[in-house]
Structures are given as C-alpha cells and as structure tokens.
Amino acid sequence: MAGQEFPEPADRKRKRVSDAASADLRAAEDTRPHPCDPAFRHGVVVGFDGSTSSERALAYAIGMARRSGSGLIIVHVANRLPTTVWAGCEPPVFVDVPDHRTEVLGLELACADYLAEVPWILVERGGDICHELEEVGREYSADAIVVGSTHGIVGRIFGSVAGRLAKRAQRPVVVIP
C-alpha cells in the first residue's frame, strides 16, 4: 500500500490544530514576564539586607502592609560580583559568584515572629539595587517602596540607594532613617 493516502479522522485533525494552538500559547507565555502571586499585588516592597537600617525599614513596612491589608514583598538584591577566571592562553571568563546571604536571610525571616502579622514573600535579585527594587515594584504594582537610609562614606561618594531610588522610582519611596 505504498503511495496510498488514508484520510485522517476528524478528531485527529482537530487535535493537531489544538496542539498548534497550545504551542503558540506556550510560546506567548514564554515571552511574557513571569506572573507574580496575585495575593501580593499592590503590596509594599521593602529592600532588606540584614543591616540595622534595613531592619528598621522592614519594621515600618510590616506596619504599613498591616494597616493597608496588603502583602509584603521583601527584596534582597544579592551581591553578584564578577570574578575573572584565567585559564592559560584562553581569554578570561567572567563568572557570576552567587551570594548565599539570601538563604540565611530567608531562614531568619521564616523564624521571625513579627512577620506572622502579614503575608510575605522573599524575592532575590542580582544587579543594581535601585533598578531591581523598582522592577519588583513594577511587577507587583506596589503601592510603595520602603528602604533604609545609607550611612557612611560610600553613600556620600556614590549617592545613597534611597536618594537614587527616590529620583527614578515610579511609585512612592519611603526612606527610614
């Protein structure tokens, strides 16, 4: 029976069309940003790195989220330092060194009694702190971003995170001293 075509059943043809449609939907989903949990839409974003000023910012953000009845999005921007690896005669390779501090912070926050008052999530990002906080705020349609103030010579030379964020953010920025 070589060379002879058999017509396909109607249900198989429909299945192929639906497979193609589902493949198009999967491709469209891959290009869209990953959706965030709707329970945290219009929540409060807080930058947290474990420092004293970020702990004060977290305390204020908890109260703000509790009063508004929204969720708390705790953001830790990891220090991802590019490290150069030289392998003989080959050109240098830049390696992204992970920051394991986020895991430690997550465990500390999970054991904290004061976070039992509000729903919260911990989001890890890598890169520029101001950009990442604003990006998380945009993704979650946050009502506000809360950060602690920067003290010291580094903040004076390069500009504080709070100051840079207040200039570029598209939502209210609360700076806690």
Accessible surface in RSA format (square Angstrom, percent):
REM  Atomic radii and reference values for relative SASA: ProtOr
REM  Chains: A
REM  Algorithm: Lee & Richards
REM  Probe-radius: 1.40
REM  Slices: 20
REM RES _ NUM      All-atoms   Total-Side   Main-Chain    Non-polar    All polar
REM                ABS   REL    ABS   REL    ABS   REL    ABS   REL    ABS   REL
RES MET A   1   177.66  92.0 116.87  77.3  60.80 144.8 123.61 105.1  54.05  71.6
RES ALA A   2   108.99 100.2  69.16 106.7  39.83  90.6  79.63 112.1  29.35  77.8
RES GLY A   3    88.23 108.8   0.00   N/A  88.23 108.8  45.77 125.6  42.46  95.1
RES GLN A   4   110.29  61.7  89.67  65.5  20.62  49.1  27.60  58.7  82.69  62.7
RES GLU A   5   161.60  92.8 137.59 104.1  24.01  57.2  56.06 108.4 105.54  86.2
RES PHE A   6   135.92  68.0 115.54  71.6  20.38  53.0 115.72  70.2  20.20  57.8
RES PRO A   7   123.38  89.9  95.77  87.3  27.61 100.4 107.34  88.6  16.04  99.7
RES GLU A   8    53.31  30.6  40.54  30.7  12.77  30.4  20.97  40.6  32.34  26.4
RES PRO A   9    74.28  54.1  61.74  56.3  12.54  45.6  74.14  61.2   0.14   0.9
RES ALA A  10    61.94  57.0  51.19  79.0  10.75  24.5  52.84  74.4   9.10  24.1
RES ASP A  11    95.42  66.8  87.48  87.1   7.94  18.8  35.22  82.9  60.20  60.0
RES ARG A  12   129.71  54.5 125.85  64.2   3.85   9.2  23.67  32.3 106.04  64.3
RES LYS A  13   115.05  56.1 113.23  69.5   1.82   4.3  63.41  57.1  51.63  55.0
RES ARG A  14   164.41  69.0 159.98  81.5   4.43  10.5  70.52  96.4  93.88  56.9
RES LYS A  15   130.80  63.8 125.76  77.2   5.04  12.0  74.33  66.9  56.48  60.2
RES ARG A  16   143.30  60.2 137.41  70.0   5.88  14.0  51.49  70.4  91.81  55.6
RES VAL A  17   106.31  70.0 102.94  93.2   3.37   8.1 105.74  91.9   0.57   1.5
RES SER A  18    60.77  51.4  53.78  71.8   6.99  16.1  46.74  99.5  14.03  19.7
RES ASP A  19    74.46  52.2  71.89  71.6   2.57   6.1  26.45  62.2  48.01  47.9
RES ALA A  20    57.86  53.2  49.23  76.0   8.63  19.6  56.96  80.2   0.90   2.4
RES ALA A  21    50.74  46.6  43.63  67.3   7.11  16.2  49.49  69.7   1.25   3.3
RES SER A  22    40.01  33.8  38.61  51.5   1.40   3.2  33.22  70.7   6.79   9.5
RES ALA A  23    43.18  39.7  37.49  57.9   5.69  12.9  38.29  53.9   4.90  13.0
RES ASP A  24    99.90  70.0  94.07  93.6   5.83  13.8  27.72  65.2  72.19  72.0
RES LEU A  25   115.97  64.6 115.49  82.6   0.48   1.2 115.78  81.3   0.19   0.5
RES ARG A  26   136.60  57.4 136.22  69.4   0.38   0.9  61.83  84.5  74.77  45.3
RES ALA A  27    57.26  52.6  50.55  78.0   6.71  15.3  55.88  78.7   1.38   3.6
RES ALA A  28    46.39  42.7  39.51  61.0   6.88  15.7  45.37  63.9   1.02   2.7
RES GLU A  29    91.50  52.5  82.12  62.1   9.37  22.3  18.23  35.3  73.27  59.8
RES ASP A  30   119.03  83.4  90.14  89.7  28.89  68.3  29.85  70.3  89.17  88.9
RES THR A  31   117.75  83.7  83.44  84.6  34.30  81.7  76.54 102.8  41.21  62.3
RES ARG A  32   140.18  58.9 133.74  68.2   6.43  15.3  57.22  78.2  82.95  50.3
RES PRO A  33   100.98  73.6  82.35  75.1  18.62  67.7  93.76  77.4   7.22  44.9
RES HIS A  34   164.42  89.9 145.88 101.4  18.54  47.4  98.34 101.4  66.08  76.9
RES PRO A  35   125.86  91.7  97.57  88.9  28.28 102.8 105.48  87.1  20.38 126.6
RES CYS A  36    21.27  16.1   5.05   5.6  16.21  38.1  10.73  27.2  10.54  11.4
RES ASP A  37    70.50  49.4  59.04  58.8  11.46  27.1  23.86  56.1  46.65  46.5
RES PRO A  38   107.33  78.2  93.65  85.4  13.68  49.7  94.99  78.4  12.34  76.7
RES ALA A  39    69.74  64.1  40.52  62.5  29.22  66.5  53.53  75.4  16.21  43.0
RES PHE A  40    12.41   6.2  12.41   7.7   0.00   0.0  12.41   7.5   0.00   0.0
RES ARG A  41   101.90  42.8  90.66  46.2  11.24  26.8  26.91  36.8  74.99  45.4
RES HIS A  42   100.66  55.0  99.81  69.4   0.86   2.2  69.18  71.3  31.48  36.6
RES GLY A  43     0.00   0.0   0.00   N/A   0.00   0.0   0.00   0.0   0.00   0.0
RES VAL A  44     2.57   1.7   2.57   2.3   0.00   0.0   2.57   2.2   0.00   0.0
RES VAL A  45     0.00   0.0   0.00   0.0   0.00   0.0   0.00   0.0   0.00   0.0
RES VAL A  46     0.00   0.0   0.00   0.0   0.00   0.0   0.00   0.0   0.00   0.0
RES GLY A  47    12.18  15.0   0.00   N/A  12.18  15.0   9.91  27.2   2.26   5.1
RES PHE A  48    12.82   6.4   7.82   4.8   5.00  13.0   8.42   5.1   4.40  12.6
RES ASP A  49    77.94  54.6  67.02  66.7  10.92  25.8  26.04  61.3  51.90  51.8
RES GLY A  50    20.86  25.7   0.00   N/A  20.86  25.7   3.80  10.4  17.06  38.2
RES SER A  51    48.05  40.6  36.13  48.2  11.92  27.5  44.27  94.3   3.78   5.3
RES THR A  52    89.87  63.9  84.63  85.8   5.24  12.5  48.56  65.2  41.30  62.4
RES SER A  53    19.13  16.2  17.23  23.0   1.89   4.4   3.90   8.3  15.23  21.3
RES SER A  54     7.51   6.4   7.46  10.0   0.05   0.1   7.51  16.0   0.00   0.0
RES GLU A  55    89.64  51.5  84.80  64.2   4.84  11.5  22.20  42.9  67.44  55.1
RES ARG A  56   102.71  43.1  97.44  49.7   5.27  12.6  57.86  79.1  44.85  27.2
RES ALA A  57     0.00   0.0   0.00   0.0   0.00   0.0   0.00   0.0   0.00   0.0
RES LEU A  58     1.85   1.0   1.85   1.3   0.00   0.0   1.85   1.3   0.00   0.0
RES ALA A  59    64.62  59.4  50.96  78.6  13.66  31.1  53.99  76.0  10.63  28.2
RES TYR A  60    95.94  44.8  86.97  49.5   8.96  23.3  57.41  43.1  38.53  47.5
RES ALA A  61     0.00   0.0   0.00   0.0   0.00   0.0   0.00   0.0   0.00   0.0
RES ILE A  62     8.85   5.0   8.85   6.6   0.00   0.0   8.85   6.4   0.00   0.0
RES GLY A  63     8.91  11.0   0.00   N/A   8.91  11.0   7.98  21.9   0.92   2.1
RES MET A  64    44.51  23.0  43.39  28.7   1.12   2.7  43.48  37.0   1.03   1.4
RES ALA A  65     0.18   0.2   0.00   0.0   0.18   0.4   0.00   0.0   0.18   0.5
RES ARG A  66   121.27  50.9 104.94  53.5  16.32  38.9  44.56  60.9  76.71  46.5
RES ARG A  67   160.13  67.2 121.77  62.1  38.35  91.3  77.03 105.3  83.09  50.4
RES SER A  68    71.50  60.4  34.02  45.4  37.48  86.3  44.74  95.3  26.76  37.5
RES GLY A  69    70.79  87.3   0.00   N/A  70.79  87.3  35.31  96.9  35.48  79.5
RES SER A  70    18.86  15.9  10.30  13.7   8.56  19.7  16.96  36.1   1.90   2.7
RES GLY A  71     0.93   1.1   0.00   N/A   0.93   1.1   0.00   0.0   0.93   2.1
RES LEU A  72     0.00   0.0   0.00   0.0   0.00   0.0   0.00   0.0   0.00   0.0
RES ILE A  73     0.00   0.0   0.00   0.0   0.00   0.0   0.00   0.0   0.00   0.0
RES ILE A  74     0.00   0.0   0.00   0.0   0.00   0.0   0.00   0.0   0.00   0.0
RES VAL A  75     1.12   0.7   0.00   0.0   1.12   2.7   0.00   0.0   1.12   3.0
RES HIS A  76     6.64   3.6   6.64   4.6   0.00   0.0   0.31   0.3   6.33   7.4
RES VAL A  77    19.21  12.6   5.78   5.2  13.43  32.4   5.78   5.0  13.43  36.4
RES ALA A  78     2.75   2.5   0.00   0.0   2.75   6.3   0.00   0.0   2.75   7.3
RES ASN A  79   102.00  70.3  92.75  89.6   9.25  22.3  15.69  37.8  86.31  83.4
RES ARG A  80    85.81  36.0  63.89  32.6  21.92  52.2  16.83  23.0  68.97  41.8
RES LEU A  81   119.26  66.4 119.26  85.3   0.00   0.0 119.26  83.8   0.00   0.0
RES PRO A  82   100.60  73.3  78.70  71.7  21.90  79.6  79.51  65.6  21.09 131.1
RES THR A  83    59.11  42.0  55.41  56.2   3.70   8.8  49.77  66.8   9.34  14.1
RES THR A  84    77.58  55.2  52.66  53.4  24.92  59.4  34.51  46.4  43.06  65.1
RES VAL A  85    67.80  44.6  64.52  58.4   3.28   7.9  67.73  58.9   0.06   0.2
RES TRP A  86   162.30  65.1 133.86  64.8  28.45  66.8 118.95  63.4  43.36  70.3
RES ALA A  87    55.74  51.2  41.65  64.3  14.09  32.1  50.76  71.5   4.98  13.2
RES GLY A  88    52.85  65.2   0.00   N/A  52.85  65.2  40.75 111.8  12.09  27.1
RES CYS A  89   137.08 103.7 101.80 113.5  35.29  82.9  41.10 104.1  95.99 103.5
RES GLU A  90   111.45  64.0 109.86  83.1   1.59   3.8  31.35  60.6  80.11  65.4
RES PRO A  91   100.40  73.2  94.50  86.1   5.90  21.5  99.06  81.8   1.35   8.4
RES PRO A  92    57.61  42.0  42.52  38.8  15.09  54.9  42.52  35.1  15.09  93.8
RES VAL A  93    83.94  55.2  80.64  73.0   3.31   8.0  83.94  72.9   0.00   0.0
RES PHE A  94   143.07  71.6 116.85  72.4  26.21  68.2 117.04  71.0  26.03  74.5
RES VAL A  95    65.64  43.2  61.53  55.7   4.11   9.9  65.64  57.0   0.00   0.0
RES ASP A  96    89.03  62.4  68.88  68.6  20.14  47.6  36.33  85.5  52.69  52.6
RES VAL A  97    63.44  41.7  62.50  56.6   0.94   2.3  63.26  55.0   0.19   0.5
RES PRO A  98    72.61  52.9  63.69  58.1   8.92  32.4  63.69  52.6   8.92  55.4
RES ASP A  99    29.07  20.4  19.02  18.9  10.05  23.8   6.60  15.5  22.47  22.4
RES HIS A 100   116.98  63.9 112.36  78.1   4.62  11.8  87.23  89.9  29.75  34.6
RES ARG A 101    90.74  38.1  85.53  43.6   5.21  12.4  40.77  55.7  49.97  30.3
RES THR A 102    13.63   9.7  13.04  13.2   0.59   1.4  13.04  17.5   0.59   0.9
RES GLU A 103   117.28  67.3 107.44  81.3   9.85  23.4  49.16  95.1  68.12  55.6
RES VAL A 104    67.44  44.4  67.04  60.7   0.40   1.0  67.37  58.5   0.07   0.2
RES LEU A 105     0.00   0.0   0.00   0.0   0.00   0.0   0.00   0.0   0.00   0.0
RES GLY A 106    16.36  20.2   0.00   N/A  16.36  20.2  13.62  37.4   2.74   6.1
RES LEU A 107   125.71  70.0 124.36  89.0   1.35   3.4 124.74  87.6   0.97   2.6
RES GLU A 108    90.70  52.1  78.84  59.6  11.86  28.2  43.87  84.9  46.83  38.2
RES LEU A 109     2.95   1.6   2.26   1.6   0.70   1.7   2.38   1.7   0.57   1.5
RES ALA A 110    70.12  64.5  39.06  60.3  31.06  70.7  40.90  57.6  29.23  77.4
RES CYS A 111   106.47  80.5  78.48  87.5  27.99  65.8  34.46  87.3  72.01  77.6
RES ALA A 112    20.13  18.5   3.53   5.5  16.59  37.7  12.19  17.2   7.93  21.0
RES ASP A 113   128.09  89.7 115.21 114.7  12.88  30.5  38.94  91.6  89.16  88.9
RES TYR A 114   112.79  52.7 106.77  60.7   6.02  15.7  89.27  67.1  23.52  29.0
RES LEU A 115     2.51   1.4   1.34   1.0   1.17   2.9   1.56   1.1   0.95   2.6
RES ALA A 116    91.91  84.5  50.66  78.2  41.24  93.8  62.61  88.2  29.30  77.6
RES GLU A 117    96.43  55.4  64.59  48.9  31.84  75.8  36.13  69.9  60.30  49.2
RES VAL A 118     9.51   6.3   2.54   2.3   6.97  16.8   5.38   4.7   4.13  11.2
RES PRO A 119    79.25  57.8  67.52  61.5  11.74  42.7  78.58  64.9   0.68   4.2
RES TRP A 120    67.40  27.0  48.58  23.5  18.82  44.2  32.38  17.3  35.02  56.8
RES ILE A 121    45.16  25.7  41.36  30.8   3.81   9.2  45.16  32.5   0.00   0.0
RES LEU A 122    49.43  27.5  19.42  13.9  30.01  75.4  19.42  13.6  30.01  80.8
RES VAL A 123    22.12  14.6  19.05  17.2   3.06   7.4  22.12  19.2   0.00   0.0
RES GLU A 124    71.10  40.8  47.42  35.9  23.68  56.4  12.44  24.1  58.66  47.9
RES ARG A 125    54.36  22.8  50.44  25.7   3.92   9.3  21.94  30.0  32.42  19.7
RES GLY A 126    29.98  37.0   0.00   N/A  29.98  37.0   4.78  13.1  25.20  56.4
RES GLY A 127    47.61  58.7   0.00   N/A  47.61  58.7  33.32  91.4  14.29  32.0
RES ASP A 128    61.80  43.3  46.73  46.5  15.07  35.6  37.35  87.9  24.45  24.4
RES ILE A 129    69.60  39.6  68.50  51.0   1.10   2.7  68.50  49.3   1.10   3.0
RES CYS A 130     0.00   0.0   0.00   0.0   0.00   0.0   0.00   0.0   0.00   0.0
RES HIS A 131    82.24  44.9  81.92  56.9   0.32   0.8  53.70  55.3  28.54  33.2
RES GLU A 132    22.50  12.9  22.50  17.0   0.00   0.0   0.06   0.1  22.44  18.3
RES LEU A 133     2.05   1.1   2.05   1.5   0.00   0.0   2.05   1.4   0.00   0.0
RES GLU A 134    22.86  13.1  22.86  17.3   0.00   0.0  20.51  39.7   2.35   1.9
RES GLU A 135    42.31  24.3  41.28  31.2   1.03   2.5  11.14  21.6  31.17  25.4
RES VAL A 136     0.00   0.0   0.00   0.0   0.00   0.0   0.00   0.0   0.00   0.0
RES GLY A 137     0.00   0.0   0.00   N/A   0.00   0.0   0.00   0.0   0.00   0.0
RES ARG A 138   125.87  52.8 116.69  59.5   9.18  21.9  59.81  81.7  66.06  40.0
RES GLU A 139    46.64  26.8  35.60  26.9  11.04  26.3  15.98  30.9  30.66  25.0
RES TYR A 140    19.72   9.2  19.72  11.2   0.00   0.0   1.69   1.3  18.03  22.2
RES SER A 141    38.74  32.7  33.40  44.6   5.34  12.3  13.15  28.0  25.59  35.9
RES ALA A 142     7.62   7.0   0.00   0.0   7.62  17.3   0.00   0.0   7.62  20.2
RES ASP A 143    74.38  52.1  62.01  61.7  12.37  29.2  26.29  61.9  48.09  48.0
RES ALA A 144     1.87   1.7   1.87   2.9   0.00   0.0   1.87   2.6   0.00   0.0
RES ILE A 145     0.00   0.0   0.00   0.0   0.00   0.0   0.00   0.0   0.00   0.0
RES VAL A 146     0.00   0.0   0.00   0.0   0.00   0.0   0.00   0.0   0.00   0.0
RES VAL A 147     6.10   4.0   6.03   5.5   0.08   0.2   6.10   5.3   0.00   0.0
RES GLY A 148    13.29  16.4   0.00   N/A  13.29  16.4   1.27   3.5  12.02  26.9
RES SER A 149    21.86  18.5  19.16  25.6   2.70   6.2  19.09  40.6   2.78   3.9
RES THR A 150    59.88  42.6  35.61  36.1  24.27  57.8  32.84  44.1  27.04  40.9
RES HIS A 151   135.08  73.8 105.89  73.6  29.19  74.7  83.86  86.4  51.23  59.6
RES GLY A 152    36.67  45.2   0.00   N/A  36.67  45.2  30.07  82.5   6.60  14.8
RES ILE A 153   114.90  65.4 110.45  82.3   4.44  10.7 110.45  79.5   4.44  12.1
RES VAL A 154    97.36  64.1  96.94  87.8   0.43   1.0  96.99  84.3   0.38   1.0
RES GLY A 155     9.76  12.0   0.00   N/A   9.76  12.0   5.48  15.0   4.27   9.6
RES ARG A 156   195.79  82.2 161.38  82.3  34.41  81.9  62.08  84.8 133.71  81.0
RES ILE A 157   114.81  65.3  82.80  61.7  32.01  77.2  88.51  63.7  26.30  71.4
RES PHE A 158   151.23  75.7 129.07  79.9  22.16  57.7 134.46  81.5  16.77  48.0
RES GLY A 159    33.65  41.5   0.00   N/A  33.65  41.5  26.35  72.3   7.29  16.3
RES SER A 160    30.72  26.0  25.30  33.8   5.42  12.5  13.05  27.8  17.68  24.8
RES VAL A 161    30.53  20.1  30.28  27.4   0.25   0.6  30.28  26.3   0.25   0.7
RES ALA A 162     5.97   5.5   5.62   8.7   0.35   0.8   5.83   8.2   0.14   0.4
RES GLY A 163    31.19  38.5   0.00   N/A  31.19  38.5  30.08  82.5   1.11   2.5
RES ARG A 164    89.63  37.6  85.93  43.8   3.70   8.8  43.40  59.3  46.23  28.0
RES LEU A 165     0.00   0.0   0.00   0.0   0.00   0.0   0.00   0.0   0.00   0.0
RES ALA A 166    61.17  56.2  36.06  55.6  25.11  57.1  37.32  52.6  23.85  63.2
RES LYS A 167   183.15  89.3 144.47  88.6  38.68  92.1  95.59  86.0  87.56  93.3
RES ARG A 168   106.88  44.9  90.90  46.3  15.98  38.0  39.31  53.7  67.57  41.0
RES ALA A 169    21.16  19.5   0.84   1.3  20.32  46.2   0.84   1.2  20.32  53.8
RES GLN A 170   148.94  83.3 114.90  84.0  34.04  81.0  44.48  94.7 104.46  79.2
RES ARG A 171    44.16  18.5  29.91  15.2  14.25  33.9  13.39  18.3  30.77  18.6
RES PRO A 172    87.51  63.8  75.01  68.4  12.50  45.5  86.88  71.7   0.63   3.9
RES VAL A 173    34.08  22.4   4.41   4.0  29.68  71.5   4.41   3.8  29.68  80.5
RES VAL A 174    37.28  24.5  34.01  30.8   3.27   7.9  37.28  32.4   0.00   0.0
RES VAL A 175    62.78  41.3  40.76  36.9  22.02  53.1  40.76  35.4  22.02  59.7
RES ILE A 176    23.55  13.4  23.55  17.5   0.00   0.0  23.55  17.0   0.00   0.0
RES PRO A 177   106.95  77.9  97.33  88.7   9.62  35.0 102.93  85.0   4.02  25.0
END  Absolute sums over single chains surface
CHAIN  1 A    11585.4       9371.2       2214.1       7027.2       4558.2
END  Absolute sums over all chains
TOTAL         11585.4       9371.2       2214.1       7027.2       4558.2
